[in-house]
Amino acid sequence: MYYHNKRGNYLMKKFKTIFSVFLMLLLVLSLAACGSDDNDSTAADSGSTPAASDGASKEPVKLKIYTQYSGGDAALSLDYAMAEMKKIMPEVELKIDVEAQDDNQKIKALAAAGNLPDIFKVTPDLLELFKKDGNLAQLDKYIDEYNIEEKLVPSAAALLRDNEGHVWTMINVGPWASSIFYNKEIFQQNGITPPGNIDEMLAAIKVLKSKDIIPLAIHSKEKWPAVQLFDMIVTREEPMGVQKIDFKKGSITEEVYKKAAQKVIDLVKAGLISKDAFNTNYDQANALFDTGKAAMMINGAWGMSDYGAADKLGDKADLLYYPFADAGKEEQCKWTMSGGGFNQGFSVSAKSKQLDIASRYTVQMGLKFAEGRVIKVADPNPIMKNPPAPEKGYNTIQKRYVADSANFQTMTCFPWGITNTTFKTAIEDNCQSLLTGDMTVDEFISNIDNALK
């Protein structure tokens, strides 16, 4: 009995020892397993952090963009932006639908049909229209997440949000003056002094016409250049230009607008534009100027990177600010500029099937596009703080613009910046008719006045 109890106690102690070792081993294995689980969780978290930060699935994603891609500036800037975005969001493949030169008619038709691309270029008129119709995705949280406003110069940041503080487009260019460019060589060869007032301009047109040279290349297949020409003339006496009417601070019946309309008629009758102007698009007008078939070109100041390029007109291209004032009044209005304001940006369709990815891509691409404009085309009007240096430096005409812009006293807008859609339609249609030379001043004024009643 004693032996049995002793033996039992011994076995019991042995069992307890083995069981304790087993429990310890089990505990070690459990802790190891937990540690492994923790490591796996951490790896998963760290692996998902970049995805969370850029919001992008690592599966291939195809997005479509509708924007300008013809001409050197737009193509070079977009190519740069797309290449940079491949480093940031490599899973995104961007397909370009080249924007038609049609005063936004195609993009409006796409919107009406509910077939907007994921990303598209917008101008102020489209911005207001599409926002009202619910076609635009709000970009507020993406602008905030990527600290976009902190990266923009104040003048650009001020254009980013609407009156309610929301962002509907990623601005990608700064405000530009509208310009009359001229070919110095043509003027010199024909003994023409660059005109400074309306009388000198009319005289220059007469000489150029006699030499079978188109005085002014204008892409009147679009309506905005006609409005811009009218605005340039108006600003010789009224700094607000057509914006005064848009802002309801004046009337088209005021004498300054009648006088400007008469000057347009006088210029057209003198032979300012070609008979083919209304069938001429932007690229064709540029070609006329680049090849010396036209002595002058109306455009935004963005054109100087092209005209001033070494393989184009180079140092032969220069600026006129603006030769439409009455004689003796040139200096008092020299720096009251036409053009300016918000020009364009990239927006996202509210109906995009890849809304989050498209939004993240767009706000970052917009900044890269602006960066590309500086690096690739030497944009002297950057929207970002601490802009990079241009690869090839500024050309002669760009250097002049940089110096001149410090003197600009006031600016108006481009036609796409007109906020009253009724006035925008009326001023575009009637300025276009004014360019035909078949409309009278009274008809021009009464048509617009009646449209606004």
C-alpha positions as a printed NumPy array, in Angstrom:
array([[   0.   ,    0.   ,    0.   ],
       [   2.76 ,    2.27 ,    0.989],
       [   4.664,    1.323,   -2.131],
       [   1.621,    1.889,   -4.262],
       [   1.067,    5.358,   -2.824],
       [   4.706,    6.226,   -3.225],
       [   4.673,    4.986,   -6.777],
       [   1.475,    6.935,   -7.454],
       [   2.947,   10.083,   -6.014],
       [   6.019,    9.65 ,   -8.127],
       [   3.987,    9.136,  -11.279],
       [   1.796,   12.078,  -10.399],
       [   4.817,   14.33 ,   -9.979],
       [   6.228,   13.062,  -13.26 ],
       [   2.952,   13.726,  -15.025],
       [   2.741,   17.246,  -13.625],
       [   6.261,   17.958,  -14.816],
       [   5.561,   16.691,  -18.327],
       [   2.235,   18.532,  -18.421],
       [   3.895,   21.777,  -17.327],
       [   6.496,   21.44 ,  -20.056],
       [   3.722,   20.758,  -22.549],
       [   1.807,   23.847,  -21.433],
       [   4.923,   25.985,  -21.695],
       [   5.609,   24.669,  -25.181],
       [   2.013,   25.306,  -26.178],
       [   2.223,   28.835,  -24.783],
       [   5.429,   29.524,  -26.716],
       [   3.859,   28.253,  -29.918],
       [   0.756,   30.347,  -29.282],
       [   2.822,   33.474,  -28.713],
       [   4.808,   32.766,  -31.844],
       [   1.606,   32.349,  -33.781],
       [   0.261,   35.602,  -32.355],
       [   3.49 ,   37.316,  -33.226],
       [   3.221,   35.983,  -36.736],
       [  -0.354,   37.239,  -36.945],
       [   0.747,   40.661,  -35.694],
       [   3.521,   40.813,  -38.274],
       [   1.142,   39.805,  -41.037],
       [  -1.309,   42.509,  -39.944],
       [   1.444,   45.103,  -39.859],
       [   2.641,   44.092,  -43.303],
       [  -0.867,   44.269,  -44.612],
       [  -1.322,   47.686,  -43.046],
       [   1.963,   49.036,  -44.382],
       [   1.237,   47.552,  -47.762],
       [  -2.182,   49.177,  -47.863],
       [  -1.002,   52.594,  -46.722],
       [   0.177,   53.778,  -50.149],
       [  -3.051,   52.508,  -51.682],
       [  -4.997,   54.408,  -49.063],
       [  -2.937,   57.533,  -49.664],
       [  -3.479,   57.537,  -53.41 ],
       [  -6.831,   55.832,  -53.275],
       [  -5.961,   53.731,  -56.287],
       [  -6.535,   50.054,  -56.895],
       [  -3.388,   48.345,  -58.047],
       [  -5.408,   46.656,  -60.757],
       [  -5.066,   48.368,  -64.163],
       [  -7.501,   51.252,  -64.521],
       [  -8.416,   52.975,  -67.776],
       [  -9.483,   56.622,  -67.707],
       [ -10.498,   58.863,  -70.584],
       [  -9.644,   62.562,  -70.848],
       [ -11.075,   65.14 ,  -73.253],
       [  -8.664,   68.042,  -73.649],
       [  -6.449,   70.015,  -75.999],
       [  -3.694,   68.005,  -77.592],
       [  -3.031,   69.775,  -80.882],
       [  -0.234,   72.309,  -81.065],
       [   3.072,   72.229,  -79.235],
       [   2.204,   73.684,  -75.818],
       [  -0.757,   71.489,  -74.926],
       [   0.803,   68.259,  -76.179],
       [   4.166,   68.824,  -74.502],
       [   2.558,   69.757,  -71.184],
       [   0.143,   66.824,  -71.188],
       [   2.832,   64.339,  -72.217],
       [   4.967,   65.541,  -69.311],
       [   2.052,   65.298,  -66.866],
       [   1.138,   61.789,  -67.99 ],
       [   4.739,   60.602,  -67.669],
       [   4.977,   62.037,  -64.15 ],
       [   1.647,   60.487,  -63.16 ],
       [   2.926,   57.067,  -64.251],
       [   5.387,   57.351,  -61.368],
       [   2.619,   58.251,  -58.915],
       [  -0.294,   56.105,  -60.138],
       [   1.262,   53.55 ,  -62.501],
       [  -1.911,   51.491,  -62.664],
       [  -3.76 ,   54.248,  -64.55 ],
       [  -3.836,   54.236,  -68.341],
       [  -5.045,   57.565,  -69.728],
       [  -6.68 ,   57.665,  -73.149],
       [  -6.789,   61.078,  -74.844],
       [  -9.83 ,   62.279,  -76.761],
       [  -8.533,   65.381,  -78.567],
       [ -10.673,   68.452,  -77.942],
       [ -12.461,   69.856,  -80.98 ],
       [ -11.855,   73.528,  -81.793],
       [ -15.569,   74.282,  -81.644],
       [ -16.231,   76.669,  -78.736],
       [ -17.091,   73.733,  -76.443],
       [ -19.946,   72.425,  -78.587],
       [ -18.81 ,   68.779,  -78.509],
       [ -18.284,   68.634,  -74.747],
       [ -21.725,   70.192,  -74.216],
       [ -23.243,   67.541,  -76.478],
       [ -21.466,   64.788,  -74.543],
       [ -22.84 ,   66.204,  -71.299],
       [ -26.372,   66.413,  -72.708],
       [ -26.132,   62.764,  -73.768],
       [ -24.815,   61.719,  -70.343],
       [ -21.602,   60.548,  -71.949],
       [ -18.91 ,   62.746,  -70.416],
       [ -15.401,   61.241,  -70.184],
       [ -13.855,   60.636,  -66.773],
       [ -11.729,   63.8  ,  -66.981],
       [ -12.149,   66.844,  -69.198],
       [ -10.9  ,   70.392,  -69.621],
       [ -13.323,   73.071,  -68.461],
       [ -13.491,   76.817,  -68.986],
       [ -15.499,   79.144,  -66.694],
       [ -18.669,   78.99 ,  -68.802],
       [ -18.625,   75.184,  -68.761],
       [ -17.815,   75.183,  -65.063],
       [ -20.975,   77.082,  -64.168],
       [ -23.161,   75.15 ,  -66.612],
       [ -21.938,   71.689,  -65.614],
       [ -21.99 ,   72.504,  -61.911],
       [ -25.607,   73.577,  -62.203],
       [ -26.507,   70.401,  -64.101],
       [ -24.776,   68.113,  -61.615],
       [ -22.144,   66.916,  -64.07 ],
       [ -19.09 ,   67.757,  -61.951],
       [ -17.547,   65.803,  -59.1  ],
       [ -16.635,   67.906,  -56.069],
       [ -12.876,   67.818,  -55.486],
       [ -12.653,   69.471,  -52.052],
       [ -11.327,   66.492,  -50.079],
       [  -8.708,   65.642,  -52.701],
       [  -7.457,   69.229,  -52.862],
       [  -7.147,   69.159,  -49.074],
       [  -5.579,   65.689,  -48.899],
       [  -2.814,   66.565,  -51.341],
       [  -2.319,   70.099,  -49.919],
       [  -2.837,   71.602,  -53.361],
       [  -3.682,   75.125,  -52.179],
       [  -0.437,   75.36 ,  -50.207],
       [   1.473,   74.596,  -53.406],
       [  -0.153,   77.376,  -55.474],
       [   0.75 ,   81.049,  -55.714],
       [  -1.931,   83.262,  -54.101],
       [  -3.341,   84.503,  -57.427],
       [  -3.914,   80.914,  -58.564],
       [  -5.165,   79.65 ,  -55.204],
       [  -7.762,   82.437,  -55.213],
       [  -9.255,   80.997,  -58.406],
       [  -9.547,   77.45 ,  -57.064],
       [ -12.739,   77.635,  -54.98 ],
       [ -16.194,   78.946,  -55.842],
       [ -18.15 ,   81.44 ,  -53.741],
       [ -19.283,   78.633,  -51.428],
       [ -15.756,   77.372,  -50.886],
       [ -15.994,   74.276,  -53.07 ],
       [ -13.585,   73.022,  -55.725],
       [ -14.976,   71.726,  -59.007],
       [ -11.884,   71.925,  -61.192],
       [  -8.125,   71.727,  -60.795],
       [  -6.729,   74.942,  -62.264],
       [  -3.793,   74.203,  -64.581],
       [  -2.796,   77.573,  -66.086],
       [  -2.536,   81.103,  -64.751],
       [  -4.314,   84.255,  -65.985],
       [  -3.099,   85.581,  -69.361],
       [  -3.452,   88.869,  -71.198],
       [  -4.921,   88.718,  -74.679],
       [  -2.455,   89.881,  -77.292],
       [  -1.801,   91.074,  -80.807],
       [   1.408,   89.454,  -82.028],
       [   3.238,   90.803,  -85.058],
       [   6.061,   89.766,  -87.378],
       [   8.773,   92.417,  -87.059],
       [  10.476,   91.314,  -90.271],
       [   7.338,   91.82 ,  -92.378],
       [   6.816,   95.264,  -90.879],
       [  10.439,   96.263,  -91.489],
       [  10.505,   94.941,  -95.054],
       [   7.444,   96.991,  -95.902],
       [   8.471,  100.172,  -94.104],
       [   5.763,   99.911,  -91.451],
       [   6.331,  101.3  ,  -87.974],
       [   4.552,   99.176,  -85.348],
       [   1.205,  100.969,  -84.896],
       [   0.345,  102.535,  -81.562],
       [  -3.133,  103.923,  -82.27 ],
       [  -6.141,  103.291,  -84.49 ],
       [  -5.026,  105.651,  -87.266],
       [  -1.614,  104.008,  -87.509],
       [  -3.239,  100.58 ,  -87.471],
       [  -5.528,  101.475,  -90.374],
       [  -2.526,  102.806,  -92.315],
       [  -0.559,   99.597,  -91.649],
       [  -3.481,   97.479,  -92.875],
       [  -3.585,   99.456,  -96.114],
       [   0.109,   98.811,  -96.82 ],
       [  -0.109,   95.107,  -95.967],
       [  -3.166,   94.627,  -98.168],
       [  -1.338,   96.248, -101.078],
       [   1.42 ,   93.624, -100.66 ],
       [  -1.075,   90.716, -100.588],
       [  -0.249,   90.011,  -96.954],
       [  -3.102,   89.168,  -94.582],
       [  -2.961,   91.893,  -91.918],
       [  -4.408,   89.822,  -89.053],
       [  -4.721,   86.039,  -88.767],
       [  -7.841,   85.2  ,  -86.779],
       [  -9.512,   81.84 ,  -86.162],
       [ -13.089,   82.97 ,  -86.598],
       [ -14.338,   79.422,  -86.89 ],
       [ -14.563,   80.062,  -83.154],
       [ -16.381,   83.105,  -81.808],
       [ -14.17 ,   84.151,  -78.931],
       [ -11.479,   85.991,  -80.989],
       [ -14.108,   88.43 ,  -82.291],
       [ -15.216,   89.221,  -78.734],
       [ -11.603,   89.61 ,  -77.653],
       [ -10.872,   92.066,  -80.447],
       [ -13.91 ,   94.108,  -79.422],
       [ -12.843,   93.961,  -75.754],
       [  -9.32 ,   95.126,  -76.637],
       [ -10.8  ,   98.181,  -78.326],
       [ -13.255,   98.896,  -75.495],
       [ -10.473,   98.788,  -72.885],
       [  -8.768,  101.739,  -74.577],
       [ -11.452,  103.865,  -72.881],
       [ -13.205,  101.555,  -70.394],
       [ -10.827,   99.385,  -68.305],
       [ -13.578,   96.901,  -67.425],
       [ -14.25 ,   96.121,  -71.078],
       [ -17.234,   93.854,  -71.689],
       [ -17.094,   92.704,  -68.06 ],
       [ -18.798,   95.936,  -67.08 ],
       [ -21.941,   94.65 ,  -68.78 ],
       [ -21.474,   91.114,  -67.485],
       [ -21.255,   92.464,  -63.921],
       [ -24.326,   94.675,  -64.532],
       [ -22.319,   97.822,  -63.889],
       [ -22.978,   99.296,  -67.304],
       [ -25.029,   99.047,  -70.484],
       [ -24.145,   98.136,  -74.053],
       [ -25.87 ,  101.375,  -75.066],
       [ -23.061,  103.46 ,  -73.528],
       [ -21.05 ,  105.502,  -76.002],
       [ -17.812,  103.572,  -75.389],
       [ -19.352,  100.382,  -76.808],
       [ -20.813,  102.175,  -79.815],
       [ -17.437,  103.733,  -80.538],
       [ -15.669,  100.369,  -80.247],
       [ -18.164,   98.761,  -82.628],
       [ -17.499,  101.482,  -85.194],
       [ -13.752,  100.901,  -84.914],
       [ -14.256,   97.185,  -85.612],
       [ -16.266,   98.058,  -88.722],
       [ -13.578,  100.497,  -89.888],
       [ -10.846,   97.893,  -89.401],
       [ -12.777,   95.217,  -91.28 ],
       [ -13.589,   97.521,  -94.178],
       [  -9.899,   98.44 ,  -94.395],
       [  -9.147,   94.73 ,  -94.901],
       [  -8.053,   93.578,  -91.433],
       [  -8.954,   89.903,  -91.912],
       [  -9.049,   87.471,  -94.825],
       [ -12.219,   86.334,  -96.585],
       [ -11.529,   82.828,  -95.291],
       [ -11.337,   83.901,  -91.642],
       [ -14.687,   82.33 ,  -90.734],
       [ -13.526,   78.946,  -92.025],
       [ -10.15 ,   79.204,  -90.281],
       [  -9.454,   77.271,  -87.082],
       [  -6.797,   77.923,  -84.456],
       [  -4.097,   75.736,  -86.009],
       [  -4.671,   77.203,  -89.467],
       [  -4.486,   80.782,  -88.182],
       [  -1.247,   79.98 ,  -86.366],
       [   0.163,   78.488,  -89.564],
       [  -0.649,   81.681,  -91.497],
       [   1.255,   83.72 ,  -88.935],
       [   4.158,   81.288,  -88.535],
       [   4.758,   81.112,  -92.296],
       [   4.619,   84.868,  -92.882],
       [   1.348,   84.828,  -94.823],
       [  -0.182,   86.981,  -92.096],
       [   1.598,   89.91 ,  -90.456],
       [  -0.275,   89.788,  -87.146],
       [  -2.126,   87.252,  -85.006],
       [  -4.733,   87.668,  -82.274],
       [  -4.337,   85.204,  -79.421],
       [  -3.79 ,   84.875,  -75.705],
       [  -0.289,   85.521,  -74.423],
       [   0.12 ,   81.749,  -74.135],
       [   0.962,   81.802,  -77.862],
       [   4.342,   83.431,  -77.306],
       [   6.038,   80.171,  -76.343],
       [   5.15 ,   78.898,  -79.806],
       [   5.718,   82.033,  -81.896],
       [   8.959,   82.891,  -80.122],
       [  10.437,   79.412,  -80.527],
       [  13.639,   79.145,  -82.531],
       [  12.037,   76.809,  -85.069],
       [   9.126,   79.216,  -85.597],
       [   9.361,   83.019,  -85.804],
       [  11.84 ,   83.335,  -82.956],
       [  13.051,   86.906,  -82.456],
       [  10.921,   88.087,  -85.381],
       [   7.803,   87.798,  -83.195],
       [   6.803,   90.64 ,  -80.891],
       [   3.789,   92.08 ,  -79.048],
       [   1.484,   95.046,  -79.658],
       [  -0.448,   96.468,  -76.655],
       [  -3.072,   97.389,  -78.306],
       [  -3.069,   99.66 ,  -81.407],
       [  -6.701,  100.827,  -81.12 ],
       [  -6.64 ,  103.981,  -78.97 ],
       [  -7.397,  107.392,  -80.422],
       [  -4.273,  109.32 ,  -81.429],
       [  -2.763,  111.115,  -78.449],
       [  -4.424,  108.815,  -75.887],
       [  -2.136,  105.801,  -76.226],
       [  -0.154,  106.211,  -73.012],
       [  -3.091,  106.696,  -70.656],
       [  -4.478,  103.247,  -71.48 ],
       [  -1.246,  101.404,  -72.27 ],
       [  -1.492,   98.968,  -69.356],
       [  -5.251,   98.46 ,  -69.147],
       [  -5.261,   94.905,  -70.419],
       [  -7.806,   92.703,  -72.122],
       [  -7.958,   89.064,  -71.04 ],
       [  -7.121,   87.542,  -67.671],
       [  -9.096,   85.66 ,  -65.054],
       [  -9.567,   81.92 ,  -64.691],
       [  -8.812,   80.252,  -67.996],
       [  -9.118,   76.515,  -67.612],
       [  -8.737,   73.458,  -65.427],
       [  -9.332,   69.714,  -65.329],
       [ -12.635,   68.45 ,  -63.934],
       [ -14.052,   65.002,  -63.22 ],
       [ -17.406,   63.661,  -64.35 ],
       [ -19.754,   63.034,  -61.43 ],
       [ -20.812,   59.864,  -63.267],
       [ -17.329,   58.411,  -63.706],
       [ -17.228,   54.7  ,  -62.863],
       [ -13.796,   55.319,  -61.337],
       [ -14.761,   58.457,  -59.427],
       [ -12.259,   58.224,  -56.561],
       [  -9.316,   57.224,  -58.743],
       [ -10.193,   59.795,  -61.417],
       [ -10.437,   62.533,  -58.784],
       [  -7.091,   61.663,  -57.205],
       [  -5.469,   61.446,  -60.6  ],
       [  -6.932,   64.767,  -61.753],
       [  -5.86 ,   67.009,  -58.872],
       [  -2.307,   65.678,  -59.042],
       [  -2.146,   65.697,  -62.832],
       [  -3.321,   69.322,  -62.946],
       [  -0.302,   70.388,  -60.929],
       [   2.003,   68.247,  -63.064],
       [   0.483,   69.775,  -66.208],
       [   1.244,   73.256,  -64.874],
       [   4.749,   72.08 ,  -64.005],
       [   5.135,   70.75 ,  -67.542],
       [   4.132,   74.108,  -68.955],
       [   7.07 ,   75.683,  -67.156],
       [   9.636,   72.966,  -67.885],
       [   8.697,   72.1  ,  -71.458],
       [   7.286,   75.343,  -72.903],
       [   8.82 ,   77.938,  -70.57 ],
       [   5.501,   79.276,  -69.291],
       [   6.434,   82.632,  -67.704],
       [   3.16 ,   82.673,  -65.774],
       [   3.416,   79.659,  -63.381],
       [   0.664,   78.828,  -60.896],
       [   2.834,   76.966,  -58.391],
       [   5.184,   78.267,  -55.728],
       [   8.881,   77.686,  -56.379],
       [   8.399,   76.683,  -60.024],
       [  11.052,   74.588,  -61.772],
       [  13.393,   76.157,  -64.297],
       [  12.497,   75.914,  -68.001],
       [  14.608,   73.379,  -69.874],
       [  15.459,   75.864,  -72.615],
       [  15.003,   79.17 ,  -70.792],
       [  12.666,   81.966,  -71.871],
       [  12.617,   83.172,  -75.457],
       [  12.876,   86.883,  -76.258],
       [   9.157,   87.577,  -76.396],
       [   8.551,   85.745,  -73.109],
       [  11.217,   87.825,  -71.392],
       [   9.441,   90.944,  -72.581],
       [   6.084,   89.691,  -71.301],
       [   7.545,   88.922,  -67.872],
       [   8.871,   92.49 ,  -67.663],
       [   5.683,   94.041,  -69.054],
       [   3.339,   92.114,  -66.776],
       [   4.713,   94.004,  -63.778],
       [   3.103,   97.123,  -65.303],
       [  -0.364,   95.664,  -65.935],
       [  -2.893,   97.842,  -64.121],
       [  -6.194,   96.104,  -64.882],
       [  -7.408,   93.002,  -66.709],
       [ -10.794,   91.895,  -67.986],
       [ -11.463,   88.316,  -69.06 ],
       [ -11.671,   86.022,  -72.03 ],
       [ -15.172,   85.274,  -73.375],
       [ -15.254,   81.945,  -71.551],
       [ -15.002,   83.942,  -68.336],
       [ -18.3  ,   85.769,  -68.965],
       [ -20.718,   84.562,  -66.291],
       [ -24.044,   85.757,  -67.744],
       [ -24.857,   83.1  ,  -70.35 ],
       [ -27.418,   85.296,  -72.125],
       [ -24.904,   88.099,  -72.508],
       [ -22.173,   85.653,  -73.527],
       [ -24.284,   84.293,  -76.378],
       [ -25.364,   87.762,  -77.482],
       [ -21.884,   89.313,  -77.452],
       [ -20.348,   86.312,  -79.234],
       [ -22.958,   86.158,  -81.987],
       [ -22.988,   89.88 ,  -82.627],
       [ -19.219,   90.424,  -82.481],
       [ -18.945,   87.626,  -85.022],
       [ -21.476,   89.391,  -87.253],
       [ -19.643,   92.673,  -86.745],
       [ -16.525,   91.069,  -88.256],
       [ -18.371,   90.392,  -91.516],
       [ -18.627,   94.127,  -92.165],
       [ -22.331,   93.728,  -92.949],
       [ -23.687,   94.824,  -89.561],
       [ -24.23 ,   98.436,  -88.509],
       [ -23.396,   99.872,  -85.103],
       [ -27.086,  100.4  ,  -84.34 ],
       [ -27.893,   96.775,  -85.174],
       [ -25.039,   95.547,  -83.004],
       [ -26.099,   97.621,  -80.003],
       [ -29.837,   96.967,  -80.299],
       [ -29.4  ,   93.206,  -80.749],
       [ -27.41 ,   92.868,  -77.536],
       [ -29.576,   95.339,  -75.636],
       [ -32.749,   93.472,  -76.586],
       [ -31.231,   90.124,  -75.627],
       [ -30.572,   91.432,  -72.115],
       [ -34.047,   92.858,  -71.539]])
